[in-house]
């Protein structure tokens, strides 16, 4: 192959790269939810036209590079601005991560080629099922990075969000991908029969939105979500700890709510290092209001064992939640003998936490049973539901200051909205710099604090009881549907290919 021919082929891949990048506009903070369905339909069309599996894989890979390059570019900010990694190395690490993530749509593109002789089966069953199967695998391979799953783009305004309490985020992804396959066939083959089927799927989603899966329990509780706006590059410096203590003391003492929530690691010191008078202040103020305070504090247990924890203080006995799902290289070091050098490059305080128990009980505070998760944990819906249906509401303590002024905090908010929808529970988010918000059981943001301001978000939150189908079955329902689609596609394709 000549240089000119190779150059021409590479130029033809630029639109595919832009197609993937454009898909990000379907997610928060843009919320153009039909767009990822349309861009995926175009990718399916490219796969349909590919004459070899390697070409389909290449299209999937380049699409993934554009998608992840635009969608998770905030990783660079975390590594460079706050992890103090050099700009070239941070850019290289971010590019490498995007290159690895792009392998998942590439593999989907390669595998769908087995259904080429049955275009309708391929587009409606095989392509969507493989896309979501690889998306699900991305959520657990190497501890998982399920960020920017297709289903998140449909929350909260798309009719397809109605499938969330039934099938979870991967079920929403699947319905969106099936819609993309039908849309591709509608345009590519001009077969109008696909139009009413697409409409039927979206109408079904709208109908499911009218279902009340859970029931209110008890009276609404007053809540205060406190946002200290402590700069990440100053937070862990010795001289700045007093600023954190003073800021949150003022916010706590000005609150009149029964449930007061502070962010992840709001007090940047080990729990045994916090002045006893400070903890007594938290407990005394909460008791005076007949409620409780939940605050994020690192917890030291001796022998280099420490946890990213949340403590409750107040009317109820003190309780603790310890973070289970840790961020690789940010909160723990995988394969320490191989990657010990990373801790020398990244200046991340407390970069090697211990894991909490995989299943923990909800905290009983302010008359509610609260399922706590810390920061990145709320990306894993199948883990959030381990505290349900016992819990009456969800609480997420985060520090999204690591994302800086990027789209990362808005994407994280959208993920929290999906968790509220899946479980039929109110979600309360207390963050360091934003987005601090009260989210109702339908995934709608009721109130939110302005970002990068010291702010106390006051409101009320309703507890809920009961179980959505997702709470009962987790991802198994969506995975069962995937398995059925793949099996049916395999049987039909085998019949078509049989001589």
Number of C-alpha atoms within 10 A of each C-alpha: 5 7 8 9 10 10 10 11 11 10 11 10 15 13 13 25 20 17 22 27 22 18 26 26 20 22 26 23 17 13 19 17 26 17 17 26 25 21 22 26 25 20 23 28 19 18 26 22 12 19 12 12 20 16 18 26 24 22 25 27 27 25 29 27 27 24 26 25 23 19 24 20 19 20 23 22 22 22 25 19 18 20 21 16 21 14 14 10 14 21 18 13 16 22 18 12 16 22 18 14 20 22 20 23 26 25 20 26 29 22 18 24 22 16 23 21 13 17 14 17 19 25 28 21 26 30 27 29 28 25 24 28 22 16 24 22 14 20 17 12 10 10 13 16 19 18 20 21 20 28 27 29 35 29 28 21 14 17 19 27 32 28 29 33 30 25 26 32 31 26 26 28 31 28 25 30 29 25 27 28 30 26 28 27 24 16 15 12 11 12 12 12 11 19 16 11 14 20 12 13 18 21 15 15 20 17 14 19 20 9 10 12 22 18 16 15 13 13 12 15 17 17 25 27 30 29 31 27 22 22 17 19 13 14 20 19 12 10 9 14 17 13 15 19 17 13 17 23 14 11 19 23 12 12 20 18 23 25 26 30 30 30 30 26 25 30 23 22 16 17 20 12 12 14 10 10 9 13 14 13 16 22 20 18 23 28 18 13 16 18 26 30 28 29 25 27 24 25 23 19 13 7 6 10 12 19 24 25 25 28 19 24 25 28 21 19 11 16 16 19 23 24 23 21 24 23 19 14 16 20 19 18 19 15 8 12 8 9 12 13 10 14 18 10 14 20 16 18 14 14 17 23 22 21 17 17 12 11 12 16 18 24 23 18 24 24 19 22 21 24 26 29 28 26 23 20 19 25 23 20 24 18 17 21 23 19 21 24 21 17 23 29 27 29 21 26 30 28 27 24 25 23 23 20 14 16 18 23 26 18 22 23 21 25 27 28 27 32 31 25 32 32 36 32 35 27 33 26 28 35 30 29 30 29 25 30 25 28 26 22 29 26 27 19 19 13 15 18 22 15 18 18 14 19 20 24 21 21 17 16 23 20 26 25 20 20 21 24 17 26 24 17 16 23 19 14 18 24 19 11 15 22 15 14 19 20 14 15 22 18 11 16 20 15 11 12 12 7 5
